């Protein structure tokens, strides 16, 4: 039986492939984006407490009330005003992006995606009958607003943006959101803003949400992830903010996909968020970034600039090899025992970039093992 292929995404994601190869080769895994150290002990205790206190049945569709209220307070402290009718707890950010797209597009609608971009965007657009339109970031991996403007047609329904950006670590500034608004203000185009690394910013770089822009906020979905916030990617819980009309459309789809999200996890997250130290969390990951760059400094990779946010660092390898970036990533894993992600995986045409993406959100011993392996072979 031949079944139709619903999208142009890879049958197996590059993240799964490189992690499998890392395991096969016993390589230090700096590829897939998850921390490898312990989660906060309080989260473990609270998860057990939730089950002991009988938080084991379905939560309301929009989220456990105690978590919803805590999130409203949390966002208010960073000048994002939101009501319970504008917030929905979701089973992970990838789900949120998919459902946001499903709730607004019809067959033949165009959705602009800025490349390099996370690999779930295109399948989400195409399986919902939409057409992805690709606009490349400029050489500095910043938004090319003139190119975005040229890509807009009468069929454009939405634009997907991502800040802090995976894989480049770039952060949209306040003026970037204003430039986007000036382009779309006289249209009905909506924005899906992937903000899963919102709390992971470094140095003096400030996070701006699309919700901080008063006009864009009224036509946008903003997606957040507890997996990134608390380093618990396996819990698969996040939340989405949108104006009431868009939230209604989102929940109209959401209720028939999963309806509600893991109740014990929501309890634990609500309790833990009450005492969460945002600045300490960012500093913890900044120290990991700086440790990684310090240990890698004598190796022939070119780190053109420190990442501004997320837990990824791009590196150019042209001083080492003229292989394509996918071939280089495979070679690096097999021969040097260090797994990375090729930047080409974030482009639909799989173009060679001469860049790889390292994840530095790892234990020091993981980074030191990677550096030791690289020094041995390079």
C-alpha positions in Angstrom: 0.0 0.0 0.0 1.4 3.4 -1.0 0.4 6.1 1.4 0.6 9.8 0.5 3.4 11.9 1.9 1.7 14.9 3.6 4.8 17.2 3.9 8.4 17.7 2.8 9.9 17.2 6.2 12.5 14.4 6.7 11.2 10.9 7.6 13.5 11.0 10.5 14.7 14.3 11.9 18.3 15.3 11.8 18.2 15.5 15.6 17.2 11.9 16.0 19.7 10.8 13.4 22.7 12.6 15.0 21.7 11.4 18.5 21.5 7.8 17.2 24.9 8.2 15.5 26.4 9.6 18.7 25.2 6.6 20.7 26.5 4.2 18.0 29.9 5.9 17.9 30.1 6.6 21.7 30.5 10.2 20.8 30.1 13.3 23.1 26.6 14.4 22.1 26.5 18.2 21.5 23.8 17.9 18.9 20.3 17.6 20.3 19.1 20.5 22.3 18.6 19.3 25.8 20.6 19.6 29.0 22.2 16.4 30.3 22.4 17.3 34.0 19.9 16.8 36.8 16.6 18.8 36.9 15.9 20.8 40.0 15.2 18.6 43.0 12.1 20.6 43.9 10.5 19.7 40.6 11.0 16.0 41.3 9.5 16.4 44.8 6.5 18.4 43.5 5.7 15.9 40.8 5.5 13.1 43.4 3.5 15.4 45.7 1.0 16.1 42.9 0.3 12.4 42.4 0.1 11.8 46.2 -2.4 14.7 46.4 -4.6 13.1 43.7 -3.8 15.5 40.8 -4.2 12.5 38.5 -7.3 13.2 36.4 -8.0 15.5 33.4 -7.2 19.1 33.9 -9.5 21.8 32.3 -8.9 22.3 28.6 -7.1 25.7 29.0 -4.9 24.4 31.9 -4.9 23.7 35.6 -6.3 26.8 37.3 -3.4 27.2 39.7 -0.9 27.1 36.8 -2.9 29.5 34.7 -3.0 32.0 37.6 0.7 31.6 38.3 1.5 32.2 34.6 -0.7 35.3 34.6 1.3 36.7 37.5 4.6 35.6 36.1 4.0 37.4 32.8 2.6 40.5 34.5 6.0 40.9 36.2 7.6 41.2 32.8 5.0 43.6 31.4 3.0 41.1 29.5 -0.7 41.5 30.5 -2.8 38.5 29.8 -6.1 37.0 31.0 -7.2 33.4 31.5 -9.1 33.7 28.2 -5.8 34.4 26.4 -3.7 31.6 27.8 -3.7 27.9 27.1 -1.5 25.2 28.5 -0.2 22.9 25.8 1.7 19.6 25.5 4.9 21.2 24.2 5.8 24.1 21.9 5.9 22.0 18.7 2.3 21.1 19.3 1.5 24.7 20.0 3.0 25.9 16.7 1.1 23.1 14.8 -2.2 23.9 16.4 -1.8 27.6 15.9 -1.3 27.1 12.2 -4.2 24.6 12.0 -6.5 27.1 13.7 -5.9 30.0 11.1 -5.0 28.7 7.7 -7.0 27.2 4.9 -6.0 25.2 1.8 -3.7 27.3 -0.4 -2.8 29.9 2.2 0.8 31.0 2.3 2.9 31.1 5.5 6.3 32.9 5.5 9.1 31.0 7.3 12.4 32.7 7.9 15.4 30.4 7.3 17.3 28.9 8.9 14.3 27.6 10.8 13.3 24.8 13.1 12.3 21.7 11.2 8.7 21.4 12.5 7.5 24.5 10.8 7.2 23.2 7.2 5.4 19.9 8.1 2.9 21.9 10.2 2.2 24.3 7.4 1.9 21.6 4.7 -0.2 19.0 6.6 -2.7 21.8 7.2 -2.9 22.5 3.5 -0.7 25.6 3.5 2.2 26.6 1.3 5.5 27.6 3.0 7.3 30.6 1.5 10.9 30.8 2.5 12.8 34.0 3.2 16.4 33.7 4.2 18.0 35.7 7.1 20.8 38.0 6.0 24.5 37.2 6.4 24.4 38.2 10.0 21.4 35.9 10.6 19.1 38.9 11.1 15.7 39.4 9.6 15.8 40.9 6.1 12.6 43.0 6.2 12.9 44.1 2.6 12.9 40.4 1.5 9.9 39.7 3.8 8.0 42.6 2.3 8.7 41.2 -1.2 7.5 37.7 -0.2 4.1 38.9 0.9 1.2 38.2 -1.5 -2.6 38.3 -1.3 -2.4 34.7 -0.2 -0.1 35.3 2.8 -1.9 34.3 6.0 0.9 34.2 8.5 4.6 34.7 9.3 6.5 32.5 11.7 9.3 34.2 13.7 11.6 32.8 16.4 13.5 34.7 19.1 15.8 33.8 20.7 16.6 32.0 17.5 17.3 28.3 17.0 19.9 27.6 15.6 21.7 31.0 15.5 21.0 32.4 19.0 20.1 35.8 17.6 17.5 37.9 19.5 14.9 40.1 17.9 15.2 43.7 19.2 12.4 46.1 19.9 13.0 47.9 16.6 12.7 44.6 14.7 9.2 44.1 15.9 8.3 47.6 14.9 9.7 47.0 11.4 7.6 43.9 11.1 4.5 45.8 12.2 5.1 48.5 9.6 5.2 45.8 6.9 2.0 44.0 7.9 -0.1 46.7 9.6 -2.4 47.3 6.6 -2.9 43.5 6.0 -4.7 40.7 7.9 -1.5 38.7 8.3 -1.0 37.0 11.6 2.3 36.2 13.4 3.2 33.0 15.1 6.1 33.8 17.4 8.2 30.9 18.7 9.6 32.2 22.0 10.6 29.0 23.7 14.0 30.3 24.7 12.6 33.5 26.2 14.4 33.1 29.6 17.7 32.2 28.1 19.4 35.4 27.1 23.0 36.4 27.8 25.2 39.5 28.6 23.2 42.7 28.1 20.8 41.2 25.5 17.2 41.7 26.6 14.3 39.5 25.6 11.4 41.2 23.8 8.2 39.3 23.3 5.9 40.0 20.4 3.4 40.5 23.3 5.4 43.7 24.2 4.3 45.3 21.0 0.8 46.6 21.5 -0.4 46.2 17.9 1.4 43.0 17.0 0.1 41.4 20.2 -3.4 41.7 18.9 -2.7 39.5 15.8 -0.2 37.0 17.2 0.3 33.7 18.9 3.3 33.6 21.3 4.5 30.1 22.2 6.5 29.2 25.3 8.1 26.0 26.7 8.6 24.8 30.2 11.0 22.2 28.7 13.4 25.1 27.9 12.5 27.1 31.0 13.2 24.4 33.6 15.4 22.0 31.4 12.7 19.3 31.4 12.2 18.6 27.7 10.7 15.2 28.4 7.8 16.7 30.3 6.5 18.2 27.1 4.5 21.1 28.6 4.3 24.7 27.4 1.8 27.4 27.0 0.5 29.8 24.4 -0.6 33.4 24.6 -3.0 34.9 22.0 -5.8 37.5 22.0 -9.2 36.1 22.9 -10.5 35.6 19.3 -7.4 33.7 18.3 -7.4 31.7 21.5 -11.0 30.6 20.8 -9.9 29.4 17.3 -6.9 27.7 18.9 -8.9 25.9 21.5 -11.5 24.8 18.9 -8.7 22.7 17.4 -6.9 21.9 20.6 -9.9 20.3 22.3 -10.1 17.6 19.6 -6.4 16.9 19.5 -5.5 16.3 23.1 -8.0 18.4 25.1 -5.9 18.6 28.3 -2.3 18.3 29.4 -0.5 16.2 32.1 -2.1 17.2 35.4 0.6 16.2 37.9 3.2 18.1 35.8 1.0 21.2 35.7 0.7 21.1 39.5 4.5 20.8 39.9 5.2 23.6 37.4 2.7 25.9 39.1 4.3 25.4 42.5 7.9 25.6 41.2 7.3 28.7 39.2 6.3 30.6 42.4 10.0 30.5 43.5 11.7 30.4 40.1 14.7 32.7 39.8 14.8 33.9 36.2 18.2 35.7 36.4 19.9 32.8 38.1 18.6 30.5 35.4 20.0 32.7 32.6 23.3 33.1 34.4 23.6 29.3 34.9 23.4 28.8 31.1 25.6 31.8 30.3 28.3 30.2 32.4 27.9 27.0 30.4 28.2 29.0 27.2 31.3 30.8 28.4 32.8 27.5 29.6 32.2 25.9 26.2 33.8 28.8 24.3 36.8 29.0 26.6 37.5 25.2 26.3 37.0 25.4 22.5 39.2 28.5 21.9 42.3 26.6 20.8 40.5 24.5 18.2 40.2 25.5 14.6 36.5 26.4 14.7 35.5 30.0 13.9 33.0 31.3 16.5 32.2 34.6 14.7 30.2 35.9 17.7 28.9 34.7 21.0 25.3 33.5 20.9 22.8 36.1 22.3 20.3 33.6 23.6 19.1 29.9 23.5 21.6 27.2 24.3 23.2 26.9 20.9 26.4 28.2 19.4 27.2 28.3 15.7 30.7 27.5 14.5 32.3 27.7 11.0 34.6 24.9 10.2 36.1 26.0 6.9 39.7 25.9 8.5 39.2 22.2 9.1 37.4 20.8 6.0 35.8 21.6 2.7 33.1 18.9 3.2 29.5 19.8 3.1 28.1 20.5 6.5 26.1 17.3 6.7 29.1 15.2 5.6 31.3 17.1 8.0 28.9 16.5 10.9 28.9 12.8 10.2 32.7 12.7 9.8 33.1 14.7 13.1 30.9 12.1 14.9 32.5 9.1 13.5 36.2 10.2 13.4 36.4 12.8 16.2 33.6 11.3 18.4 31.7 14.6 18.8 28.1 15.0 17.5 26.8 18.3 16.2 23.9 19.5 13.9 24.7 20.8 10.4 23.1 24.2 9.7 21.9 22.9 6.3 19.2 20.9 8.2 17.5 24.2 9.0 17.1 25.1 5.3 14.5 23.4 3.1 16.9 23.2 0.2 19.6 21.6 2.4 22.1 24.1 1.1 25.7 23.7 2.3 26.6 26.4 4.9 30.0 25.5 6.3 28.4 25.9 9.8 27.5 23.4 12.5 25.5 24.0 15.6 26.8 23.0 19.0 24.5 22.6 22.1 26.4 23.8 25.1 23.7 23.1 27.7 25.7 20.1 28.9 27.6 19.0 32.0 31.2 20.2 32.1 32.4 16.6 31.8 30.5 16.2 28.6 32.0 19.4 27.1 35.5 18.4 28.3 35.1 14.9 26.7 34.1 16.6 23.5 37.1 19.0 23.6 39.5 16.1 24.5 38.2 14.1 21.5 38.5 17.1 19.1 42.1 17.9 20.2 43.1 14.3 19.7 41.9 14.2 16.1 42.3 17.9 15.0 
